[in-house]
């Protein structure tokens, strides 16, 4: 079997309603930065990149790259660097291809970022092909299923005030979730502490698991204060409290507080995860499928397992392909803890993504169809495609 064509599609879903402008500084028509400390750039659209790989046997595999902003960058990398490398290769050799792709730019210092993001999309497509070729779901190819459904936590709790957040948590509870992750308001510890204390007063530990994501925006004093409070609340984990590069600070915090420190969103390969794991700076690993791919995510999970660290995959603006790939890995690793459920982009892609996994009362079922278990209606997809390329046969 060999790869005969590779296609890439930038997909942008428009916002469901009026775009909020209060508290946001728009740097382009569609991209903005939130005021306060959360200076990360966001899009008014749900943006992603799909990858379609076709073999000489007519098998098509689909992958997804996490590209919530500037997806044109990874599309360029796919077209001009990775697609030419992969054409003519055997997609069943996914581990070999992963290492070869990474090795092409190591000497020049590119071992993460957009390069690995683009590699992840191809890697997911290779696994989809392998599953379809062998008529097995990806989880079975990864060694089998430790579980056939995954407990989820809801990671999207809208609201601008403590009261609005509490109202939405009550709604989420009614939908069947008994775990939520609170994202920082971005203005320091006071408002966040008010919300967290209000949540724990409303729901005890048997009723609701709480997680808190600081998005790397706390200083050390704030992180210790919040860490001690989260320990007292018996929170499940404290995600990225400090600046993303501050490995020593996370290690010291992990030693000082009882709540588990979770990190992984900005990390790409086993080499960067290894530094955090062996130093004791992370106690829950959170690799992201759209930035790691299936091959590397399995290696990260195994590395974490060897250090007795639980695995809780990070997900954000993923559509059905990224979710399906992450679900298969989560089913196939022994150290799985909890699955991050982000509903917005997943629900919005329903017109063209037909998936065999389902959400039932806070649990996701693991697909049992060959490959990833997601079918793409390319005709229905086209209205949302803003850029594309094709390399190989039929170009």
N, C-alpha and C positions, 0 to 999 in steps of 0.2 A: 504493500500500500504506500502511496506517496501523495503529498499535497500538490494539487494542480492549480488552485486559485485561493486567494485571500481577499476578502472585502472588509471594509470598515465603514461604519455609519455613525455620524454624530446625530444624536437624538435629543431634542429639546422640547419638553412638554410645557405649554404655557401655564401661567398661574390659574388656579380655579376661580379666583375672584379678584377684586380690586387689590392693587399692590400697596402695602403699607409703606408710608414714607417717614412717619414720625420716628425719631431716634435712629435714623439711618442716614449715612452719607453716601450718596451714589457717586461712584467713580467712573462709571459708564452708564449707558441707558439701562442695562440689565443687571449690572454688578454693583453691590453695595457693601459697606462696612458698618457694623453696628456701633453706635456711640458707646462710650464706656471703655472697658478694658478688652472686650472681645473684638479684636481688630481683624479677625479672619474675614476673608472676602467670601460673599455669598452671591448666589444668582436668584433672580426672581423666577427663573424657570427651573424645572427638574432636568438636569443635563446628564448625559451619559454617553458612552461609546460602545456600540455593539461590534463584534468581530464575527465574521462568517468564514469558515474554512471548509473547502471542498476537496475531496480526494478523487483519485482516478477510478475508484469503485463507486463513485456517486454518493458517498456518505457525506452529509453536511453536519458540521459541528458549530455551535454558537458559544461565544464568550462575551463577557462584559467587563469593561474597565471602569473603575470608579473615577469619574471626571466631573465633579460637581461644578467646576469652573474651568474655562479655557480648554475645552476638549479638543480644540484644534491642534494643541501641542502633541498629545499622544497620537492623534491621527497621523500627523506628520512623521513621527517616529515609526509608526507601523508601516506606513507606505514606503518610506525611503531607507529604512534600516532593517527592521525585523522581518517584514514580508519577503524581501529578497533572500534573506538568510534561510527562511523556513520553506520556501517553495522547493519542491522536489524531494523534501525530507519525509521520513516515515513518522506520522503523528503519534503512533503508538509508543514511540521512544520519547515520551514526554519528559522524563528525568534528564535524559541526555540533551534534549533540545533546550531545556531550561538552563542547564549549566553552560551550554555552548553560547546561548544568547547573552547571558550575563558576562561571559568571559570576553566577548568581543570588545567591550569598552572599559574593562577593569583597569587596564594600563593607563587610561586617560582619566581615571577618577570617577567614572559614572557607574556607581554600584547601587543606586537607589532612585528615589524620585520618579519622574515621569518615565524613565526607561523601564523600571521594574513594573510600574503600573501597566504599561503597554504589553510587557511580557505576560502579565497576569491574564489579560484578555485572551491572548493566544493560547495560553496553557489551559484555561477553562474549556476552550473550544476543542483542544486535543483530547481532553478527557471525555467530552460529550461524544466525540467520534469513537473513542475506544469503547464506550458503553454501548453505542449503537451497533458497532461492528461485532461485539461479543454478545449482544442481546441481553445486557445486564445493567441494572442501575449503577451509577458511579460508586455509591456507598459499598456495594458488594466488591467492586474492583479494589477498593481501599482496604479491604480486609474483613468486611461484614459490618452489620449493624449492632451496636451495643444497645440501641433503643430505636423504636419505630415512631416515636413522637418526641418533640423537644419542648421543654418548658420555656416560655418566653417571658421577657419583661417588656413592658411598653416604654419606649424611649421618646415618645412624642407627647408631651403634656403641655398643651397650649395654655396661654394666659399671661397677662402683663402684671397681675397683682397676685398676692398670696391667696386671696379669696377666689379669684378666677382659676388658679391652679388647683385649689382644693375641689372646686366644683367639677373640674375635668377629671381629676383622679377618681372622684365618685362615679363618674360616667364610665371610666376605664374599668373600674372594679365591676360594674354591672355587665360589662362585655366579657368578663371571665378572667381578667388578669389579676393576679395577686402579687405582682412585683412591678415597680416603676423606677425609672431613672430620672432624677431631677437634674436639669442643666442650670448652671449658674446664671443669675440675672446679669452678671457682668459688672456690678458696681461695688464689689467688695463683699465682706462676710456678713454684714448685718441683715440684709434682706434675705439672703440665702439661709441663714440660721433661723430666722423667723419662720420661713416656709418649712424647713425640715422639722423644727420643733412642733409646728402646727400639724404636720402630717403624722408625727408619732403620737401626738395627743389624740388624734382622731382614730388612728389604726394601730393596734398593738402588733408585736412581731409575728403573731399567729395569723393576723389578717393581711399584712402587707410587708413584703420585703422592699427595702429602700436602698437605692444606689445614688451616688452623687458624682456628677462630672463637672470639674472645675475648668476644663479646657485649657489647662496650663496657665491660668491667669492669677493665681494666688502668690503672694510673697510668702516667705517662710513662716512668719508669725501667724498670718491668717491660716495657712495650711495646718499648723499645729493646733490652733483653736478649733477649726472645723473637724480635724481628724479626731480630736478628743471627744467632741460632741457626737460625731458619727459612731464612735466606739460605744458611747453610752446608749445610743439608739439601737445598737446591734445592727448597724447597716451592713449590707452584703459586701460592698466595696466602695472605694474612694478613687475615682478615675482622674488620672493626670492632674494632680494638684498643682504642680510647679511647672516652670518653663520646660518645654519638651527636651531641651538639651541637658537639663540638670539631673544627670544620673546620680551624682553623690548626694544631692539634696533629697531625692526620692528614697535613696537607701537609708539615710538618717531618719527620715520621716517614718519609713516602714518599721524601723527599730523602735521608734518612740510611741507609736499609737497602735491600738489593737485592731482597728479596721484594716482590711486588706487593701493594699495599694495596687491599682490596676493600670496598666500601660500597654499600648500597642498600636494605636491608630496611626502615628507618624512613622512607625518602623516598617522595614520592607523585607529583610532577609534573615536567615538563621544567624548570620554573623552579627547583625545589630541586636537581635533578640538575645543572643548568647551573652553579650556584654551586660545587659540589664539583668538577666536571670542569674548568672554566676555571682554577680556583685550583691545580690539580695535587694535590688532596687524595685523589683516587681514581684507581686504575690498572686496576681491573676493576669494571664497573658491575653491580649486582645488583638490578634492579627486580623487584618481586613482582607476579605476575599478579593475585592476589586483592586487591591494593592499588593497582594501576595500570590494569588493564584492557588489552585488546588495542590499542586506539587509542593510548593514551598510552605503552604499552610500546614500540610501534614507533617513536614519536617519540624516546623516550629512547635506544633502540638506534641510531637514525640520528645523534643528537647525539653519542653516544659514538664512532661510526664516524668522524665528521668530525674527532675529536680523536685518532684512532688508538688507541682504548681498546677492549679486548675486552668482550664481553657474556656474563655467566653468570647466568641468572635465579635468583632466590631462591625456594625452595619450602619449606614446612614442613608444616602440617596440612591441605594441600589434598587434596580428593577428586578423582574422575575428571574433573569438568568443568574445574576449575582446572588440572589437569595437562594436559589436552588443549589448552586455550587456550595454555598456555605452550609446549607442544611445537610447535604451529603457528608461533608467532612465532620460536622458536629455529631452525626449519627455514628460515625466510624472511629471516633477517638474515645478512649476510656476515661479521660480526665475532663470531659465536658461538664460545664457548670450551669450555664444559662444562655439563652439566645436573645439577642437584641432585635426587637421587632419595631421597625419604622414603617408605618402604614401608608404614608402619603404617596410616595413615588410608586410603591408596589400596587396600590389601588389604581393609580392613574394610568399605568401601562396595560391594564386589563384588556383594552380593545385589540391589542396586537400580540400580547404575550399570553399564551394558554398553558398554564402550569398544572401539574398533577399533584402539587402539595396543597394543603388546606389548613386554615386556621380554625381551630375548634376549642372555644373556651380557654384561651390562653396557651394552647399547645399547637405546634405545627406538626403535621404529619410528614413523614419522610417519603419522597416520591419512589414508586416502585416500577416506573416505566424505564425502558432502556436509555442510557445516557443520563442527562440531567433531568429529563422529564418536563422540558419546556419546549413548546412549539411556537415559532414566530410566524405570524401572518404578515408577509412582506408587503402585500398590497395595503393592508391597514396601517402598516408602519410608515409608509412613504410620506404622508402629510407632515410627519414630525421630524423628518430627516433634513438637516440643514447643511450637511457636507458629507461626501463619501469618496471612496476610491476602490478600484479593483486592480489587483495584480495577478498575472498568470493567465491561464486559458480563458478565451472569450473576452479579453481585455478590450 
